[in-house]
């Protein structure tokens, strides 16, 4: 391992990502599982993007946001799985500090952007169901571009702030990250300098990027539920709710797994269980999103036919 002198200390310039080395007997099965998952995720999300662009029936705000979400999920899973698959093949688990910070930047930025994008999608469904007469006026092309642009900028900007602070930390050993990618907590845990300030900044930005979007999404669906329940016919209620059921399922999966990983305390002795929960929102969520939309959305199914 390459090291550099830093005053009277030896500064680490490389990390070793332990991943799933604690269970070597199943590494080959994990490689096959993650490879199939990655190929399926790319294929499903790319197919949705192509359909949204080429099929005129899908040229609406709802599918514009869906195309953005599919592109985001493609980038999201590509920040983690290719490197992990390469490590399985080569048995090389070393990553440079800059490479680790870069992976963290894209992972966190895309996760933050997804929080905001899901909120924009819930707002679109709120306008469509609660204010249908004003839908085309409010959700015009300019509004859709602004909502999508703000989502991307908010996530990447917040991530850039935290990532720009991480190189100022000193890492003087050990250098083993007990995770399968460069997440904030396991990386900062290895620092031998004061981390309170960067933890505070990260907490504030994470709070602003997750709680307000989650609350806005929750409020949107409360209003949608109230409006749907007031529809006199059961057929009308079913039709109205079916337009947002796919998005509601995706929101539940994303926030549910996110809370499970970052809010539920797990003892150090159950570190592998924490990795399994992390797989749910970093790998499985991008996989099931295109399946949910393609199986539960009639317009997508018609476009596929």
N, C-alpha and C positions, 0 to 999 in steps of 0.2 A: 504494500500500500504506500502511495506517495504521501509524504508529509512535508510541511514547510515550517520554518521557525517563526515564532510569534512572540517576541520578547523573551522571557524566561520559560515560555511554554511551547509545546509543540502543537501547532494548529492543524486540525484535520482538514484535508482538502478533498476527501472522498468519503462516501457513505457506502455501507453494505446493507442492501435491502434484504432482510431475512425472508420475507414472503411466507411461503408454506414449507420451508425447509425442515420444520419440526415434524412433518409427516412425510418423509421421503418415499415411503412405500406407495403413496397414492399420487405422487407428482406426475406420472405419465397420464393417469386418468384425469387429473386436473388440467394438464396441458390440452388433452383432447376436448374436454368440456369447454374450456375457455376459447379454444380455437373455433369450435362449432358455434359458440355463442357470439363471438366477434363477427364471423362471416354472416351469420343470420341477422345480427343487428345492423351491419352495414347494408346488407341486401334489402331488408325491410324498410329502413329509413330512406335509402336512396330511391327505392321504388315509389314511396310516398312523395318525395320531392319531385320526381319525374312526372307523376300523375298530376300533382298540383300545378306544375308549369305547363303541361301539354294539354290537359283536358279542360275545355272551356267551362264545363259544368262545375268545376272546382275553383273557379276564379271569384272567390268571395272572401270576406274578411276572416271567417272561421278557418278556411283552408289556407289562407295566407299565413296565419299564425301557426297552423299545423305544419306547414312547410318549414317555417323558422324553427319550430321545435324539433323536427326530424333532423335538420342540419345541425342544430345544437347537440342533439344526442349522438350524432355521428362523430362530431369533434370531441365530445365529452368522453365517450368510451375509447377513442383513439389516443387519448392522453395517458391511458393506463395499460390497456391490454397488449398493444404491440411490444412494449418493453418487457412486460411480464412473460409473454410468450417467448421472446428472445432469450430471456434468462433461463426458462425451462430447457431450451434447446442447447444453450452453450454452457450452462452451469456457471455463468458469470453474473454476479448479483451486485457488482460495483457500479455506482453512479457518482459523478462529480457533484460538487456543491452547486455549481451553476446549473447543471442539468436537473438537479433536485429542485432548486428554486423555480426553474422554468416549468417543470411539471406541476408544481404546486400552483403557480400563477394561472395556468390554463385550467386546471381542475377546479380551483376555487372560483375563478372568474366565470366559467361556464355554469357552475352550480348556482352562483348568485344570479346570473342572467336567466336561468331557468325559473327561479323563484318569481322574478318580475314578469317573465313571459307567461307563466301560468296565470298570474294575476290579470294580465292583459286579456288572456283568453276567457277568463271568467267574467270580465267586464263586457266583452263582446257578447257572451251568452245572456248576461243581465239585460243589455240593451235590446237584444233580439226578442226576449220573452216578456220583459216588463215594459218596454217602450217600442213595440214593433212598428208603429206608425212613423217614428223618428229614426228608425234603424239606418236607413240608407243615407240620411242627412248627417247623423252623428258619426257612424262608422264608414266614413269615406276613405279614399286612398291615402290622403294626407294624414288623417288620424291614425290609420293602421301603421304607416311608416314611422310616425312619431312614437307610438307605443312600442313597436319592435325595436327602434333605435335606442330609446331610453333604456329598455331592458338590457340590451347588449352593453351599452356604455356604463350603466350602473354596476353591473357585475364585474366587468373587466377593470374599471377604474378602482373599485374597492379592493380588488385583488392586487392591482398594481401598487397600491399604497402599502399593503402589508408585505408584499414580496420585496419592495424596495428597502424595507427595514431589516429583512432577514440577513442580508450579507453583513450587516453591522454586528451581528452576533459572533462570538468566538466559540469555536468547537475544538476542544482539546482532548477528546476521547472520553468514553468509548465512541465508536462510530457506527454501531449496528442499529438500524431502524427496524424495530419489531412490527413491521407492517408490510403490505405488498405494494405500497406506493408512498410518495412523500407527502403525507398529511401533516397538518400544523403541529398537533400535540406531540407525536413521536419524534419530530425533528427538533422542536424547541426543547424538548426534554433532554436532548443530548448536549445542549449549550452549557458552557461553564461560565457564562457571563450573566448579568442581571437581565431577566426576561420579563419582568413585571410590566414594563412600559409597552412592549410589543403585544403582550397578552391582553392588556387593557384596550389598545387600539383595535386588535382583532375582535375582541368581544363586542365593542361598540359597533364596528362595521357589520359584524355578523348579525347583531341584534337588529340593525337598521335594514339589512337586506333580507331578513327572514320573517320577523314578527309582523311588520306593517303589511307586506304582501300577503302573508297568511291570513291576517285579520280582514284585509280587503276582500280576499277570495271567500272567506267565511261569510262576510256580510253580503256579498253578491249572491251566494247560494241561499242564504236565508231569505233574501228578497225574491229570488226565483221560486223557492219553495212556497212562499206565501202567495205569489201570483198563480202558480200552477194549481194549488189547492182550491183556488177560487174559480177555476174553470169548471163549468157545470157538468160537462160530459166526461165520462171516463176515457173515451177515445181521444178527446182533446188533451186531457191531462197526460196520457201516455205519450202522445205525439210531441207535446212540449218538453216533457222530461227527457225523451229519447235524444233530443238534440244536444243535450249537455251531459248525458250519462257517461260517455266515453271520457270526457275531460274530467269529470268528477272522480272517476276511477283512477285516472293518472295522477291527479292531485293527491288523492288518498294514499296511493302507493309511494309517491315521492316524499311527501311530508311525514308519512308514517315511518318509513325506513330511516329518514334523516333524523327524526326525533329518537328513534331506537338506538342509533349509533352515538349521538352527541349529548343526549339528555339523560339516558338511563345509565347509571354508574355500574361498571363491570369490574370486579376485582382483577388484579394483575394475574392471578392464577388462571383466569379464564380469557387470556389474551387471544387465543385462537377463536373463541366464540365472537369476540369483537370483530375479528377479521371476516368471519362469516356474515355478520350483520352488515359490514361495510360492502361486501360483495353484492348484497341485495340492492343498494342504491347506486353503486358505481357501475355494475355490470348487468344485473337483471332488469332494472328499471328501463334503461335504454332498449333492452331486448323486447320487453312486453308492450311498450308504448305503441309501436307500429301494429302489433297484433291486436291490441285493444281497439284502435281506431279502424283497422281494416275489417274486423269481425263485427263491430257494433255500429258502424256507420254505413247507411245504405248507399250514399253517394260514392263512397270509396269502393264499395263492392261493385256498383254499376260501372265505375271507371275501370276496375280491374277486369271485368268481363269484356 
